[in-house]
Amino acid sequence: MKLRAGLVLVGAAHVGGSATLRARSAPFEAVAGLTSLSHDHSRQETVQRPDKYFHEATFDAHYDGRFAEKGLPLAARAYHLRLLVKSYVETMDRIGVRTWIMHGCLLGWFWNGRIMPWDHDVDFMVEERGMRELGGWWNMTVHPFTGKDLGLLEKPPEDDKEGAVAGMDREALLAAEAAKMNSNVLKDTVMEQGKKYLLEVNPHYANTSTRDRYNVIDARWIDTSTGLYIDITAVHNVPTTPSSPETPSEEDGADDDDDGEEDDATPDTQLYTKDQHAYSYTQLFPLRSTSFEDMAVKIPYDYISLLIEEYGDEALTHTRYRPHDAATGYEFSAARKEWVVTPDSSHEHENGGWRGRARKGSSASGRKGGRRKEKTVDDILEGREGEWEEEG
């Protein structure tokens, strides 16, 4: 592994599996040198959720209140989310931890390789051994990026002005011009100040039980200038039983391989995350190489079945959507290959509200639209802590 120049540590960096679990994220005082705020804007949940580690902002659960006191406008949020993805992907590649996109950003990739314009956050997944690497060596490390590191000095592609004008009305053109001006202002700020990202690992990552329901997020990659973050979740092997086939190791069949061949020997192997999402081994592996927001990333092998199980068939076909918390809707423009704002509210929930309709714990057998099976994972894991240690 290679350390990034300028890498610094905040507090105790080592949090191994035997570490004492802490109920709170790093206190505000510990990040005083990273934040521009004078006081913490995190939710105080000590009484209601005493074992919860990460505490989101009081004004919006998609921000870290230690680094933000208010949310960003939509355009600025999208801009910083893209930089967040670039910095995270490059850092994980540098330190040798394999990671891939999941959930809402996987759906965004499916449509046009972009973050959905209404999304507030980004989700990535890592393997169990990757999370141990992050928790054992990289917890509370700060990763600085200059504008050049983030690719802001690269020449942007030439605009297709004639095509844009032909397909856009006056209001759309004005909005596009305003967005371009805002983008230039944001770019100048990042070029001048750079960026710092904090990798914080939840010490509860060592507890793989799905009953740890307040700590389903194992780590976060946090933008210290905006409070936006990436949720990082570890995927675990379901422990085997004497009567079940042996769960393959992470090395067996999990290497990047785009030849399209599945491992017929392990079609029913189950994987899970602490929030009770369940997968078959061949749904996730071998990972596919692709691009997302113009960056090289990995995605699950059987992304279609994953998206259908989580969001339903309509999420892959309906071209209109109105977020529940927005006053306007969106329509997918095939010509422009992007979601564009439309003031027409007649299509509210036209697509059945597919965003956020996650089918957690759905069967990994390929059954579409299945409802969650209660205790799908808990029944298997109950009382088997010793076996988890052996299978790590």
Secondary structure, 3 states (H helix, E strand, C coil): CCCCCCCEECCCCCCCCCCCCCCCCCCHHHHCCCCCCCCCCECCCCCCCCCCCCCCECCCCCECCCCCCCCCCHHHHHHHHHHHHHHHHHHHHHHCCCEEECHHHHHHHHHHCCCCCCCCCEEEEEEHHHHHHHHHHHCCEEEEECCCCCCCCCCCCCCCHHHHHHCCCHHHHHHHHHHHHHHHHHHHHHHHHCEEEEEEECHHHHCCCCCCCCCCCCEEEEECCCCEEEEEEEEEECCCCCCCCCCCCCCCCCCCCCCCCCCCCCCCCEEECCCCCEEEHHHHCCCEEEEECCEEEEECCCHHHHHHHHHCHHHHCCCEECCCCCCCEEEEECCCCEEEEECCCCCCCCCCCCCCCCCCCCCCCCCCCCCCCCCCCHHHHCCCHHHHHHHC
